[in-house]
Each structure stands twice: as C-alpha cells, then as structure tokens.
C-alpha cells in the first residue's frame, strides 16, 4: 500500500488540509506565469507584445507536458537519469526511517510543475525581441524535462548529493538563478537587438540604428507593474507552499495536545515566511528609489519594479529561517545587486530587455550566501557562506553551459534544415547570419505581424 494512502487512512483531516493547502499555493504560483507575461509585454515594444504572450504561454504548456511526463520522475528519483547520476556519485543513501504525511502524487507533481515553468520562463525576458520560436521551444522542452529536474533533485530530494549540504529553501538558485543564468547564455549567443548599443550600425547606418533603438523602448509600464503585482502575489504561494511540499512530520495519535505540538512550529514558520516575503521586496524596491534619488536620476518605474523582484528572489532561499530585519537587509542587498548587474551588462553590451538576469541571476546567488548571515537562531557561519557560494556557482554554471549546449544544438538543427531546403520563410537566418534569431525584417518590423499575423492593439472596424 502506498505511503500516501496509508497516511490518508491514518490522518484523513490533516491529509486533506495538506493537499488543499498545497494545491492553493500551486495555483498562486501558476499566477506568476501571467505575471511574467505582463511584465515582459509592458517592458518591450508594442510590436512584440503578442510574441511575449506566445513565449510565456507555450512554455507553460510545454512544461505541463514534458515535466509531467519526464521531469518529475527525475526530481522524484525514479528515472533512468537518476541511475546515471548515481554512477557519477551525485546520489546518496536515504534514511527511510523518517516518516512524514505526504501530499498525493498529482498535487505534488502540479506544485513542482509550476516551479519548473517559473524557471523556464525567466529566460524568456533575456532573449525576447529577437529569438526564433523554434529555439525557444526546444529550450523550454529540454530545461523543463531534464535540466531543471536534475538541479532540483540534487538540492531538494533526500537522495540528491546536495541535500542537506546546500541550503536553498524555495529556489533562489534552483529556480531563479538557474533561469537567469540560462537567459544570460541566450542573450550572449543572440547578441543585442538591432539598434541597441548601436548593434547593426555597419549595415544600417548610425542614424537609422539610433532610431531603431527608440522603437524598442517599453510601451506600457502600468501593464508591467500589474505583472509584478501578480508575481508578488504568487510568491506567497511559492515560499509558503514550499513549507508543505515535502509533507509534515507524522504523528501517531489524534489527541489535541499531540496535534498542536506538531503543527504549532509549522504555523510559526508559516507566519515568518509570510512576513519575510513581504519585507524583502519592499526593501528591494525602496533601495532602488533611494539610489535614484541620491544619484539625482529619474524615478524609473521599471527599475523600481525589478528591485522588488530582486528582493523576492533574495528572500526565497531563507524565507523560513531569516529574521524580519534580516529579510529587509537581504532585500536591500539584492536591490543593489540588481542595479550593479544592470550596469555591468551595459558595459559589456549584453542586451537583457526586461532585466531578467539582473533581477533573478545575481540576486539568486546573493540569496543563498545570505542564508549563512541572517539565521533566526545560531551564529553566523563563515564556512557555510563559502560552501553556499561555491555550490551556487556550480549549479548556475551547469545551467549556463546547458543553455549554451541546447541553443547551439537547436541552431545546428535549424541550419541543416535550411540548407537542405526543407523549410523557408520563418527559418531564414537572422541578422549576421545568426540562426538563433528571426529574420532581420521580422525583428525590425515586429514579430507580431510576421510570426503571429496581427497587431496586439489594432482595433478592427468590423470586429
């Protein structure tokens, strides 16, 4: 008899509440998908609005299929891929004596699926405006079914080599930095949009390119702000739901005293998570505002929004154990990290249209480092800080390299298809003969008209 069925028979009220709670949290995380969609739509040109809807919608669908079919078995430790991981020493023995009341498999899969879709869709913002849909689809499938599940297994599954060694409560690195560094790899391979950093000036002329840069500007900041509000809302399910994802400790009797003794610590941690998930983004946004005021710059709303996201990413690694003051400090540090990262990318002329790497990549690494500095109990652990940074870099390095491999492989496939004459039209190479990009005229005139056949905001008289 399966363990979940045994627990359902022994503790039916607790089992039912656990599953309902986890389902509600998963639905809240699901709402982050339209949040990312609206943030990306508002942060880029109107001529690519539908294309951003397409990318965020299709990667959710692909995650739904391929994570459910392949990825969850890897994360759960029951896939042939786990046998390969065992061969290279990335698994360990599990103590089977520790029992817990676990959620049902369909609820657990759904909860992990929305985490996988979050990791995948973060990359969308880094490559938007010029990535070919074929490559984005291939990337989404591979990351949802293989790359993300492997990383999540190593950190969160008791049989994973990093379980209990690397602390990342709800996925500052496992979800957010992994998606951010994959997006950085894509942005580097794609190169900037035509017009950004005067890219394309040799072919189109400096005056034309400067005008093209203006055509890429954000077209709807209020829409982007609404998206961030949805993300913030979903983050409560993201962090609080993680508390219940691995189940709750089993208790053997149903007397009130025994139930309360088990559940009271869970309620306390739950409240701490909610408070920290509120304080960190507030501090992240506030520090960006302070920076802009001190430097006497415009109050750029998109930067302020991304400061809040950086704060949310920052607290995700330690939402359960950080103090409230610690949460605010973590959010502030990650807000500053966003500012510094965006400045650095500009110096290297790396085009990240919605600052996805700045808000998710580096803040994710800072988050796992902060685990050692802001615990609610115990002293600061310098050795743990070193360990967290090193292992975090290993994980994001794996994501970065994986993205390069996936994009390079799909690029090779598209080149072969085009050279063989099987397909024309949308498969034509992009600017600079880069097959990762759409054709130059598509990029210049807008992906919505060429790839999706309509303008997002046209009003048709007969409609």
C-alpha positions as CSV (number, residue, x, y, z in Angstrom):
1,X,0.0,0.0,0.0
2,X,1.4,3.4,-1.0
3,X,2.6,5.6,1.9
4,X,0.3,8.5,0.9
5,X,-2.7,6.2,1.0
6,X,-1.7,4.9,4.5
7,X,-1.3,8.5,5.7
8,X,-4.7,9.3,4.3
9,X,-6.3,6.5,6.2
10,X,-4.4,7.3,9.5
11,X,-4.9,11.1,9.4
12,X,-7.7,12.0,7.0
13,X,-8.3,15.6,8.1
14,X,-4.6,16.5,8.1
15,X,-4.1,14.8,4.8
16,X,-7.0,16.6,3.2
17,X,-5.9,20.0,4.5
18,X,-2.3,19.4,3.4
19,X,-3.4,18.6,-0.2
20,X,-5.8,21.5,-0.4
21,X,-3.2,24.0,1.0
22,X,-0.6,22.8,-1.4
23,X,-3.0,23.0,-4.3
24,X,-4.0,26.6,-3.4
25,X,-0.3,27.5,-3.2
26,X,0.4,25.9,-6.6
27,X,-2.4,27.9,-8.2
28,X,-0.9,31.1,-6.7
29,X,2.4,30.1,-8.2
30,X,0.7,29.4,-11.5
31,X,-0.5,33.0,-11.5
32,X,3.2,34.1,-11.7
33,X,3.1,32.9,-15.3
34,X,0.7,35.7,-16.5
35,X,2.7,38.0,-14.2
36,X,5.9,37.3,-16.1
37,X,3.9,37.6,-19.3
38,X,2.6,41.1,-18.5
39,X,6.0,42.3,-17.1
40,X,7.7,41.3,-20.4
41,X,4.9,42.7,-22.6
42,X,5.0,46.1,-20.9
43,X,8.8,46.2,-20.8
44,X,9.3,45.9,-24.6
45,X,8.0,47.4,-27.8
46,X,4.3,47.0,-28.7
47,X,5.3,45.4,-32.0
48,X,6.4,42.3,-30.0
49,X,3.5,42.1,-27.4
50,X,1.8,39.0,-28.9
51,X,5.2,37.2,-29.2
52,X,5.7,37.6,-25.5
53,X,2.3,36.2,-24.8
54,X,3.2,33.3,-27.1
55,X,6.5,32.5,-25.3
56,X,5.1,32.6,-21.8
57,X,2.0,30.6,-22.8
58,X,3.8,28.0,-24.8
59,X,6.5,27.3,-22.2
60,X,3.8,26.7,-19.6
61,X,2.1,24.2,-22.0
62,X,5.4,22.5,-22.7
63,X,6.3,22.3,-19.0
64,X,2.9,20.8,-18.4
65,X,3.5,18.0,-20.9
66,X,7.2,17.3,-20.5
67,X,7.8,17.9,-16.8
68,X,4.7,15.7,-16.0
69,X,5.9,13.1,-18.5
70,X,9.7,13.1,-17.8
71,X,10.9,15.8,-15.4
72,X,9.0,14.8,-12.2
73,X,10.4,11.2,-12.3
74,X,13.9,12.7,-12.3
75,X,13.1,15.1,-9.4
76,X,11.5,12.2,-7.6
77,X,14.5,9.9,-8.1
78,X,12.7,7.2,-10.1
79,X,14.0,7.9,-13.6
80,X,16.8,6.1,-15.5
81,X,18.5,9.5,-15.5
82,X,19.0,9.1,-11.7
83,X,20.9,5.8,-12.4
84,X,23.3,7.9,-14.4
85,X,23.6,10.4,-11.7
86,X,24.3,7.6,-9.2
87,X,27.1,6.3,-11.5
88,X,29.0,9.7,-11.2
89,X,28.4,9.9,-7.4
90,X,25.6,12.5,-7.4
91,X,23.2,10.5,-5.2
92,X,23.3,9.2,-1.7
93,X,21.5,6.7,0.6
94,X,18.2,7.8,2.0
95,X,17.2,7.3,5.7
96,X,13.9,5.5,5.3
97,X,13.1,5.7,9.0
98,X,11.9,9.3,8.9
99,X,8.2,9.3,8.0
100,X,6.0,12.2,7.0
101,X,2.5,12.9,5.9
102,X,2.9,13.5,2.2
103,X,0.7,15.1,-0.4
104,X,-0.8,13.0,-3.1
105,X,1.3,12.5,-6.2
106,X,-0.9,14.5,-8.6
107,X,-0.8,17.5,-6.2
108,X,3.0,17.2,-5.7
109,X,3.5,17.0,-9.5
110,X,1.4,20.1,-10.1
111,X,3.2,22.0,-7.4
112,X,6.7,21.1,-8.8
113,X,5.5,21.7,-12.4
114,X,4.7,25.4,-11.7
115,X,8.2,25.8,-10.2
116,X,9.7,24.3,-13.4
117,X,7.6,26.7,-15.6
118,X,8.9,29.6,-13.5
119,X,12.5,28.6,-14.0
120,X,12.0,28.2,-17.8
121,X,10.0,31.4,-18.4
122,X,12.6,33.7,-16.6
123,X,14.9,33.1,-19.6
124,X,12.2,34.4,-22.0
125,X,12.8,38.0,-20.8
126,X,16.5,37.8,-21.6
127,X,16.0,36.7,-25.2
128,X,12.8,38.5,-26.2
129,X,12.5,40.6,-29.3
130,X,14.9,38.5,-31.5
131,X,14.9,34.8,-30.5
132,X,13.5,32.4,-33.1
133,X,10.5,30.5,-31.7
134,X,11.9,27.1,-32.8
135,X,14.9,27.6,-30.4
136,X,12.8,28.8,-27.6
137,X,10.5,25.8,-27.9
138,X,13.5,23.4,-27.8
139,X,15.0,25.2,-24.9
140,X,11.7,25.0,-22.9
141,X,11.3,21.3,-23.5
142,X,14.9,20.4,-22.5
143,X,15.0,22.6,-19.4
144,X,11.6,21.5,-18.2
145,X,12.2,17.8,-18.7
146,X,15.9,17.4,-17.9
147,X,18.0,20.4,-16.7
148,X,15.8,21.9,-14.0
149,X,14.7,18.5,-12.7
150,X,18.3,17.4,-12.3
151,X,19.2,20.5,-10.3
152,X,16.0,20.3,-8.2
153,X,16.8,16.6,-7.5
154,X,20.3,17.3,-6.3
155,X,19.2,20.0,-3.9
156,X,15.7,19.0,-2.7
157,X,15.5,15.2,-2.9
158,X,16.9,13.4,0.1
159,X,18.7,11.1,-2.3
160,X,20.4,14.1,-4.0
161,X,24.1,14.7,-3.4
162,X,23.5,18.3,-2.2
163,X,20.5,17.7,0.0
164,X,21.3,18.9,3.5
165,X,24.6,20.4,2.2
166,X,23.3,23.3,0.1
167,X,20.5,25.4,1.6
168,X,18.0,26.9,-0.8
169,X,14.6,26.8,0.8
170,X,12.3,27.6,-2.1
171,X,14.7,28.1,-5.0
172,X,16.6,31.3,-5.2
173,X,19.2,29.4,-7.1
174,X,17.4,26.2,-8.1
175,X,14.6,28.2,-9.8
176,X,15.5,31.8,-10.3
177,X,19.3,32.0,-10.7
178,X,19.1,28.9,-12.9
179,X,16.6,30.6,-15.2
180,X,18.6,33.8,-15.0
181,X,21.9,32.4,-16.0
182,X,20.3,30.3,-18.8
183,X,18.9,33.6,-20.0
184,X,22.3,35.3,-19.8
185,X,23.7,32.5,-22.0
186,X,20.9,33.0,-24.6
187,X,21.4,36.8,-24.6
188,X,25.2,36.4,-25.2
189,X,24.6,34.0,-28.1
190,X,21.9,36.0,-29.7
191,X,23.7,39.4,-29.3
192,X,21.7,42.6,-28.9
193,X,18.6,43.7,-30.7
194,X,19.3,45.7,-33.9
195,X,19.7,49.3,-32.6
196,X,20.8,48.5,-29.1
197,X,24.3,49.6,-28.3
198,X,24.4,50.6,-31.9
199,X,24.4,47.0,-33.0
200,X,23.8,46.9,-36.8
201,X,25.3,50.3,-37.4
202,X,27.6,48.9,-40.1
203,X,24.7,47.8,-42.2
204,X,22.0,50.3,-41.5
205,X,24.0,53.4,-40.6
206,X,24.3,55.1,-37.2
207,X,21.3,57.5,-37.7
208,X,19.0,54.6,-38.6
209,X,20.2,52.4,-35.7
210,X,19.6,55.2,-33.2
211,X,16.0,55.4,-34.4
212,X,15.7,51.7,-34.1
213,X,16.8,51.8,-30.5
214,X,13.9,54.1,-29.7
215,X,11.5,51.7,-31.4
216,X,12.4,49.0,-28.8
217,X,11.5,51.1,-25.8
218,X,9.0,49.9,-23.2
219,X,5.5,50.6,-24.4
220,X,3.2,50.0,-21.3
221,X,4.7,50.5,-17.8
222,X,1.4,50.1,-16.0
223,X,0.9,46.7,-17.6
224,X,4.4,45.7,-16.4
225,X,3.5,47.0,-12.9
226,X,0.4,44.8,-12.9
227,X,2.6,41.9,-13.8
228,X,4.9,42.5,-10.9
229,X,1.9,42.7,-8.5
230,X,0.8,39.2,-9.8
231,X,4.4,37.9,-9.3
232,X,4.4,39.2,-5.7
233,X,1.0,37.6,-5.1
234,X,2.2,34.3,-6.5
235,X,5.4,34.5,-4.4
236,X,3.4,33.9,-1.2
237,X,2.4,30.6,-2.6
238,X,5.9,30.0,-3.9
239,X,7.6,30.4,-0.5
240,X,4.7,29.3,1.9
241,X,3.8,26.3,-0.3
242,X,7.4,25.0,-0.1
243,X,6.9,24.5,3.6
244,X,4.3,21.9,2.9
245,X,5.8,20.4,-0.3
246,X,7.8,17.7,1.5
247,X,4.9,16.9,3.8
248,X,4.6,17.4,7.5
249,X,6.0,15.2,10.3
250,X,3.9,12.2,11.1
251,X,2.3,11.9,14.5
252,X,0.8,8.7,15.8
253,X,-2.2,9.9,17.9
254,X,-5.0,12.3,17.3
255,X,-5.3,13.8,20.7
256,X,-5.4,17.6,20.6
257,X,-2.2,18.1,22.5
258,X,-0.2,15.8,20.2
259,X,-1.6,17.5,17.1
260,X,-0.8,21.0,18.4
261,X,2.7,20.0,19.4
262,X,3.4,19.0,15.8
263,X,1.5,21.8,14.0
264,X,2.4,24.8,16.2
265,X,6.0,25.0,14.9
266,X,4.7,24.8,11.4
267,X,2.3,27.7,12.0
268,X,5.1,29.7,13.4
269,X,7.4,29.2,10.4
270,X,4.5,29.8,8.1
271,X,3.9,33.2,9.6
272,X,7.6,34.0,9.4
273,X,7.6,33.2,5.7
274,X,4.7,35.5,5.0
275,X,6.3,38.4,6.9
276,X,9.7,37.9,5.2
277,X,8.1,37.6,1.7
278,X,6.5,41.0,2.4
279,X,9.5,42.8,3.8
280,X,12.2,41.8,1.3
281,X,10.6,43.1,-1.8
282,X,9.6,46.3,0.0
283,X,13.3,46.9,0.9
284,X,14.4,45.9,-2.6
285,X,12.2,48.5,-4.3
286,X,13.0,51.1,-1.6
287,X,16.7,50.8,-2.1
288,X,16.4,51.4,-5.9
289,X,14.3,54.5,-5.2
290,X,16.9,55.8,-2.7
291,X,19.7,55.1,-5.2
292,X,17.9,57.1,-7.9
293,X,17.2,60.0,-5.6
294,X,20.8,60.1,-4.3
295,X,22.1,60.0,-7.9
296,X,19.5,62.6,-8.9
297,X,18.2,60.4,-11.6
298,X,14.7,59.9,-12.9
299,X,12.4,57.6,-10.9
300,X,12.5,54.8,-13.4
301,X,9.5,52.7,-12.5
302,X,10.7,49.6,-14.3
303,X,13.9,49.6,-12.2
304,X,11.8,50.0,-9.1
305,X,9.7,47.1,-10.1
306,X,12.7,44.9,-10.7
307,X,14.2,46.0,-7.4
308,X,11.1,44.4,-5.7
309,X,11.5,41.2,-7.8
310,X,15.2,41.1,-6.8
311,X,14.1,41.3,-3.1
312,X,11.6,38.5,-3.6
313,X,14.3,36.3,-5.2
314,X,16.7,37.2,-2.4
315,X,14.4,36.0,0.4
316,X,13.3,32.8,-1.3
317,X,16.4,31.0,-0.1
318,X,15.9,31.7,3.6
319,X,12.3,32.8,4.0
320,X,11.8,30.1,6.7
321,X,14.7,31.0,8.9
322,X,15.6,34.7,8.4
323,X,14.7,37.3,10.9
324,X,12.4,40.1,9.8
325,X,15.3,42.6,9.9
326,X,17.4,40.1,8.0
327,X,14.7,39.8,5.4
328,X,14.7,43.6,4.9
329,X,18.5,43.7,4.6
330,X,18.6,40.8,2.2
331,X,16.0,42.6,0.0
332,X,18.1,45.8,0.1
333,X,21.3,43.9,-0.8
334,X,19.6,42.2,-3.8
335,X,18.1,45.6,-4.9
336,X,21.6,47.0,-5.0
337,X,22.8,43.8,-6.8
338,X,20.2,44.4,-9.5
339,X,21.5,48.0,-10.0
340,X,25.1,46.7,-10.2
341,X,24.3,43.9,-12.5
342,X,22.3,46.0,-15.0
343,X,25.2,48.5,-15.1
344,X,27.7,45.7,-15.7
345,X,25.7,44.2,-18.6
346,X,25.5,47.6,-20.2
347,X,29.3,47.9,-20.0
348,X,29.6,44.5,-21.8
349,X,26.8,45.4,-24.2
350,X,24.7,42.4,-23.3
351,X,21.1,43.1,-24.2
352,X,18.7,41.9,-21.4
353,X,15.4,43.6,-22.5
354,X,13.5,43.2,-19.2
355,X,16.5,42.9,-16.8
356,X,15.6,39.3,-16.1
357,X,19.2,38.4,-15.3
358,X,19.7,41.4,-13.1
359,X,16.6,40.6,-11.1
360,X,16.9,36.8,-10.9
361,X,20.5,35.8,-11.6
362,X,22.9,37.6,-9.3
363,X,20.3,38.1,-6.6
364,X,19.8,34.4,-6.5
365,X,23.4,33.8,-5.7
366,X,23.4,36.6,-3.1
367,X,20.3,34.9,-1.6
368,X,22.0,31.6,-0.9
369,X,25.0,33.4,0.5
370,X,22.8,35.3,2.9
371,X,21.5,32.1,4.4
372,X,24.7,31.9,6.5
373,X,24.4,35.5,7.7
374,X,20.8,36.1,8.7
375,X,19.5,33.0,10.6
376,X,16.9,33.5,13.2
377,X,18.8,31.1,15.5
378,X,22.5,30.4,15.9
379,X,25.7,32.3,15.0
380,X,26.9,33.5,11.6
381,X,28.7,30.6,9.8
382,X,31.6,31.8,7.6
383,X,32.3,28.2,6.3
384,X,28.7,27.8,5.3
385,X,28.9,31.1,3.4
386,X,31.8,29.8,1.4
387,X,30.1,26.5,0.8
388,X,26.9,28.2,-0.4
389,X,28.7,30.5,-2.8
390,X,30.7,27.7,-4.3
391,X,27.8,25.2,-4.8
392,X,25.6,28.0,-6.1
393,X,28.2,28.9,-8.7
394,X,28.4,25.2,-9.7
395,X,24.6,25.0,-10.2
396,X,24.3,28.2,-12.2
397,X,27.3,27.2,-14.2
398,X,25.6,23.9,-15.1
399,X,22.6,25.9,-16.2
400,X,24.6,28.4,-18.2
401,X,26.5,25.6,-20.0
402,X,23.4,23.6,-20.6
403,X,21.7,26.6,-22.2
404,X,24.7,27.1,-24.5
405,X,24.6,23.4,-25.5
406,X,20.8,23.4,-26.1
407,X,20.8,26.7,-28.1
408,X,23.8,25.5,-30.1
409,X,22.3,22.2,-30.9
410,X,19.0,23.7,-32.0
411,X,21.0,26.2,-34.1
412,X,22.8,23.3,-35.8
413,X,19.5,21.6,-36.5
414,X,17.9,24.7,-38.0
415,X,21.0,25.3,-40.2
416,X,20.7,21.7,-41.5
417,X,17.0,22.1,-42.2
418,X,17.5,25.4,-44.0
419,X,20.5,24.1,-46.0
420,X,18.5,21.0,-47.1
421,X,15.8,23.3,-48.5
422,X,13.0,21.7,-46.4
423,X,11.7,25.0,-45.0
424,X,11.9,28.6,-45.9
425,X,10.1,31.7,-44.6
426,X,10.4,32.0,-40.9
427,X,13.5,29.7,-40.9
428,X,15.6,32.3,-42.7
429,X,18.7,33.4,-40.7
430,X,18.6,36.5,-38.6
431,X,21.0,39.4,-38.6
432,X,24.6,38.5,-39.0
433,X,23.6,35.0,-40.3
434,X,22.7,34.0,-36.8
435,X,20.1,31.3,-37.0
436,X,19.1,31.7,-33.3
437,X,17.5,35.0,-34.4
438,X,14.5,35.7,-36.6
439,X,15.0,37.3,-40.0
440,X,16.1,41.0,-39.8
441,X,12.9,42.3,-41.3
442,X,10.9,40.4,-38.7
443,X,12.9,41.9,-35.9
444,X,12.7,45.5,-37.4
445,X,9.0,45.5,-38.3
446,X,7.8,43.4,-35.3
447,X,7.4,39.7,-34.5
448,X,3.7,40.1,-34.0
449,X,2.9,40.9,-37.6
450,X,5.3,38.4,-39.2
451,X,5.0,35.5,-36.8
452,X,1.5,35.9,-35.4
453,X,-0.3,37.8,-38.2
454,X,-1.7,40.7,-36.3
455,X,-1.0,43.7,-34.1
456,X,-1.8,43.4,-30.4
457,X,-3.6,46.8,-30.2
458,X,-5.2,47.2,-33.6
459,X,-8.9,48.0,-33.5
460,X,-10.7,46.5,-36.5
461,X,-13.9,48.3,-37.5
462,X,-15.8,45.2,-38.4
463,X,-14.6,43.2,-35.3
